Amino acid sequence: MWTDAVHHPLASRRDVLAAGALGFGSLALRGVLAAEAGRPLPIPARAKRVIFLFMHGGPSQVDTFDWKPRLQADDGKPFPGERPRVVFAKTEALMASPFKFAQHGQSGAWVSSLFPEVAKVVDHLCFIKSLHGTNPAHGGALLALHTGSDTFVRPSMGAWISYGLGTENKDLPGFVSICPTLGHGGVANWSNAFLPAEHQGIPLGHAAVKAKDVRFAFASGGDTPLQEAEMEALRVLNGSHRARNFHDPALAARMASMETAFRLQDAGAKVLDLSGESASTLASYGVDTAKTENFGRQCLMARRFAEAGVRFIQCTHSYKWDQHESLKGLHTSNAAEVDLPIAGLISDLAARDLLKDTLVLWAGEFGRTPTRQGGMGDAAGRDHNPHGFTVFMAGGGVKAGTSFGATDDWGWFATENKVHVHDLHATMLHLLGLEHEVLTFRHAGRDFRLTDVAGHVVKEILA
């Protein structure tokens, strides 16, 4: 046992290592403890960071990337299969997509007319067309996608990744969420839950704040000397308290969080300052155009945070994709806001040689039904569908220019090479060099993990 100057028992070597993980990264700690226990060390990482482009509301897979000729042919007919036992709301007959699809790139990926710019970068993309979950409501589906659970408050995937890998930049947090939603779970979607507080996602603004208005308090002009003096006083007081209460991880986490928050004011402000970006770069993200400026700025900020060493960056297009009616017009407007920024981000990452170790994920919380809801014609919409929908990934060790899995002929249920949300999480962690069954945290008497008691790595999409 370790003891202090007056011989109070403090902790074992294992406890010291556990506390030290707050400083040098818990991945190193896990490597030490795994070696001691005879377990294999972490797997080689193909990605160093994640950029998550979240389309809040649920884009329709059959109107974006999952082309269904049978749906076009059966427009107006009843759905011939068995409908889900639990549905969010009543829907009518099958409804053909109002958008034209075409194949693009050497991969021949099908993309609708909603995404002409993304169509130009499809050879960088890996589509998963068989993702499925269980919850047809926004709140539960958001929590499942972000945390792996739709019933309990659990750490978000960004918090797990920060816990597993730490940050590459001591002046910045491991996890930032740009303009996140405050609804459908709100902070729980970027929460650390029971993980140490330093792994909490740092929200930069929120859905009601434009990306251009995101600021750090005291950045470039605050009373830095006074703050430094205050921080030093806190270090002394907290250090003295911690010496007497070694088994207080909450205190250690709060100390680390305050230190990061102090340094973030300057370092973060520099990341948010786009004045040094060229006119051509701003244009490639759509920052110079009113329609694309807000999400384009989020994507450009994400690239800059990635360059600066942040592990998990989330950009949220909120809350616009929930088209129970007027799908044609509203999906057209929504896609026009994000299409160029997404393509600009992927192209820019590739040009800077960052895409190879940056994993980009585009996803909504679920897809939409192939059946009609609401009015007729342009007034028609689609209901929630968690049973089969499309997401795509790029970079970070996934097979570029590929498509994996499939839904049925009308696009309602995942039928071929089904990928559960737990499988998506397991695969993301694997690409980051983290084994989803090993990355655990003991809480309330049991070991928790992002994938709960499920999840399989989708090896078929690995490069």
N, C-alpha and C positions, 0 to 999 in steps of 0.2 A: 504493500500500500504506500501511496505517496502521502507525505505529511508536510505541514507548514512549520514555521519557526517555533511554534509552541507545541509542536507534536500533535496537532489535531489531525485525525485521519481524514484524508481528503478523497482520494480516488485511486483506482487501479490504473495500470498502464492503458488498459482498454478505455477507461473513462477519459484519460488524458487525450488519447487519440480521438475519441468521439468529440470532445470539446474542441480539439484542434481542427476538426473538420470544418468548423465555422470559418477558419482562417485560410486553410490551404486546399479546401475543396473536398467534398465527401467522396468523390470518385477515388482519390488517392487513398482515403481511409478504407473504402471497400476493398481496394486492391490489397492493402496490408492484411485486413482481417480475412479476406478470402484465401490468401496464401497461407495464413496461419491455420485455417480450417481445412486446407487441402482442396479447396474448390478452385475451378479455373478462373484465371484473371479475366477482366472485361474483354469483349471481342473488339477487333479492330474497328475504328470508326471510319465511316465513309463521309459523314457530314459533321460539321462543327456547330451548326446553328440551324434554326428553323425560322422561316417567315410564313406566317399563317394568314391567308387572305380569306376572311370570313364573310360570307354573303348571308346576312341575317334575314330570315324570313322563309327561306327554302326555294331556291331557283328550281324551275321545272327541268328535269333531265331530258324529257322528250321534246323540249323546245330549245335545247342548247347543244348537247353533245351526244345524245343517245337516239340516233335516227331509227325510226320505226316505220318502214313502208306499210306494214300490216295495219298500223293505226291510221294511216292516211286512207287506206282502202276501206276500212271499216267505220269511217266517220258516220256518226249518227246511229250506229247499231248498239245494242246492249253489250256490255262486257260479257264474253262467253264463259269466263272462268268463275271460280268461287271468290267472292269478295272477302276482305279481312273481317274477322269476327268483331273486332273493335274498330270503328271508324270515327274520325273527328267530326264529320258532318255528312249529310246526304249528298250524293252526286247522281248525275243523270247518265246519259248515254256516252259512248266513246266520242272523243273530240280530236280531230286531226290537228296537227301543229299548224299554226298560221304562218310559220317561217320556213323558208327554203333551206335545204341542207345541201352541202357539197363536200367532196373530198379534197383534202389539202395536204401539201408537203409530200415528201417521199414516202412517208408512212401511210398516206391515204386516209388520214383521220377525218371522220365526219364531223363537221361543225356547221351550226346553223348561221343564218345571215345576221343573227344578233351579235356575233363576235368576229368581225372581219379582221381585226388586228391580232387577236389571239390565234386566228387561223394561220397567220404568217409564222408563228413560232411553234406550231404543233409538233415539229420534229424534236423539240426539247421536252415534250410532255409525255407523261405516263398516265393514261386514263384508267381509273377503276370504275367500272360500270355496274358493279354488283354490290355496292356498299349497302348495308342494312342495319337498322336498329330496331327498337321495340316501342318507342314512345311517339304517339302521333301529335302530342301537344308541344308547343314551342318551348315552354319552360323545361320540361323533362328532356326533350331532345337536345336543347342547348347544353344542359348539364351533362348529358351522356357524352356528347361530342367533346366537350371541354374537360370533363373530369373523369369520365368512365363510369359514372353512376348517375341515374336519374332520380334516386330516392333519398340519398344521404349527402351531406356536405362533405366533399372530398377535395383533396388538392387538385388543382388544374394541371393539365399536361405541361404547361410552361413552368409551373412550380416544381413538378417532378424533374423536369430536365435541368432546371437551375440547381436543384438539390443534388442531382446525379453528377453534373459536370461543373457547377460553379460558373463564374464569369471569367472571361479572358481579360477583362479590364476592371481593375479595382476601383476605378472612379465611376463606374456605371453598374447598374443592377444586372442580374442575369436574365431578367424577364420584364419587358415593357409591353403595354397594350395601348395602342394609339386610338383615341376616340372610341372607347368600348361602349357597348350598350349598357344601359342602366336597368333594362327590363329583362324579363324571362330569366331570372336568376341573378342578374346584375353582377355584383362583386363576386359572387360565388363562382362565376365563370373565369375569373383570374385570381382566385384566392389560393393562399398557401394552406388553408384549413389547419390541420394539426402539424404540418411541417414547420420548421423554424421560420420565424417571421421574415428573415432576409430573403426568402424565396417567394414572397408575395409578389404578384405582378404589380408593376408601377403603372397606374393609369395616367396617360397623358391626355388631359381633357376628358371628354365623354361624347356620346352620340349627338348631343345638342350643341357642341362646340365645334366650330370649323377648325380644321387642322392648322390653318394659318394663324389662329389665335392661341395655339398651345404655347405656353410660356413657363419658365421656371422662376419662382420667386427669388428676388435678390440677384438674379443673373446679371453680371457685368455692371456693378454699381451698388451692390449691397454693402453692408457694414461687415466685410469679411474679417478684419482683425478682431472685432468684438465677437463674432461667431466662433472664430478659432479659439479665443479665450474661453468662451462658454463650453465649447467641445472639450477642451483640455480639462476644465474643471469637472465635467461629466465623466471623462475617462478616469480621473483620479478617484472620484466617489464610487463609480461603478466597479472599478478595479478592486477597491478596498472591500466592497460588498461581495464581489464575486469570490475573493480570496476566502471569505468566511462561509460562502454558500456555493461551493464548487458545483454541486448538482443542480444548477439553475439554468437550464438551456434557454429558457424564455428570456432571462436577463441578457445572456450572451447574444441572442438573436436581436434583441432590441438595441444593444450596443452597436452591433454590426449594421443594423438598418439605419441608425442615426448617422453613423460615419458615412455610409453610402449616400444618404440624403444630402449631407453637407457637401460632399465632393460632386454630387450630381448637378448642383446648381451651376457650376462652371462647365464641367465636361458635357453635361446634357445640352446646355445652351449652345455649345459649339456644334453639336450634332444637328440641332434644329435650325441652325443658320445656313440657309441655302444660297446666300449671296455669292459664294464662290463657285457655284455650279454654272456651267456654260449655258448659253441660250439654247443650244441644240439639245443638251441633256434635259433642260426644263421642258422643252417642246416634246421630247420623246416620251415623257411621262404625262403630258397634257397639263402641266402646271400653268401654262400660259393661256389656257382656254377655260372659259367659265364652266362649261359642262363637266369637264374632267379635272378641274383644278383641285378640288377637295380630296378625292381619292388618289389623284396623282401625287399630291403632296405627301399623303400618308405613305405611299409606296416608295417615294424617294427618301423620306425619312427612314423607312425600314432598311433600305440599302445602306444608308449612312450609319445606322445603329449596328447593322451586321458588320460593316467594315471596322467599327469601333470595338467589337468584341462582345456584343450582347448575344446571348444564346438563343433567346426566343423572343420574336417580335411579332405582334399581332396587329393587323390592320382590319378594321371592321366597316363594312358598308351596311349601315344600319338605319332603320329597320324597314326595308323597302321591297323585299322579294315575296311578300305574302299575298299573292294574287288570287284571291277567291273569286274575283271578278275583274273585268277589264285587263286580262292578262296580256293581250297583244300590245296595247299601248304602254302599259306600265313596265312590262319586261323589256320592251324596246328602250324606254327611257333609262331604266336601271342599267342595262348592259352598256348603253352609250356613256355612262358615267365611269365605268370600270374597265372597259375593253382595252382602250389605249394604255392606261396606267399599268395594267397587268402585263401586257405585251412589252411595254417599255421597261418594266422591272426585270423581266426574264432576259430580254436582250442585253440590258445594261450589266446584269450579273454575269452573263456569258462573256461579254466583251472585256470585263475586268477580271476574268478568270476566277470569279467568286462562285459561279453556279455549281462547279464541281464539288464544292464542300458546303454549299448552302441548300438545304431542303426547302423547297417552296410547296406549300399545300393550299389548294383552293377548294373550299367546301361550304355548303350550307348545312343547317342542322338536319334537314331531310330533303326529299324531292317532292314531286307533286303527282297527283293521280292522272292517268290517261283519260279519265272521264270528266265530263263537263260539270261545272257548278256555276250558279248565278244565272245571268241572262243568256241571250243568244247572240251569235255573231261576235262583234268586237267587245260586247259587254260580258262575254263568258270568261270564266276563270277555272281554276283547278284546286282541289282540296289537298291537304297534307298527305304525304306518302313516305313513311319511314321504311317501307319494305323493299325498296330497290331504287337506288339513285346513284348519280355519278359525281365523283370528285376527280381532281387531277393533281399530280405531283410533278415536280421538275427538279433536276439536279440532285445533289446529295446522295448519289449512289443508286438511283432508280434507273430502269431501262428507258432511255429516251425513245420517243416515237413509237410507243406501244399502247395497246389497249388490253385490259385484263378483265375477265368476267363479263356477264351479260344478264339482262333482264329478259322476261318473257316477250312474246311477239308484240305486245302492246305497251310494255315498259312499266308494268305495275310491280311485279315481284322479281327479286334477284333469283336467278335459277342456275346459272353456270358459274363455277368458281366463286361462290358467295364469300364476301368479305364483311365480317362484323366490325362494328366500331372498335371493339377490343382488339381485333386483328390489325386494324389500321394503327392503333396506338402501339401495339407490340412491334410492328414493322418500323414505325418512326424511331422508337427507342433503339432498335437493332441497328438502324442506319447511323445512329449517333454513338454506337459502341456500347450501348447499355442493354443488358439482358432484362427483359421485362419481369421475369420470375425472380430475379435477384435484387432488382431495385425496389427495396421495401423499406417501410418505416413502422416501427412498433408503436402502437397507440391503442389504449383501452384494452390491453391484454391480447392483441392479435397483430399479426404483420399485415399491413396494407400495401397495395401496389396499384398503379394506374389501371392495370388490366384486371383487377379484382382476382377472381379465381379462373379466368378464362384467357383467351387470346393466343393466336398463333402467328408467327412471322410469315408473311406472304413472300416466300422465297422466289416465286416466279417473276416478281417485278424487280428483283435486285440485279443490278448490272454486273 
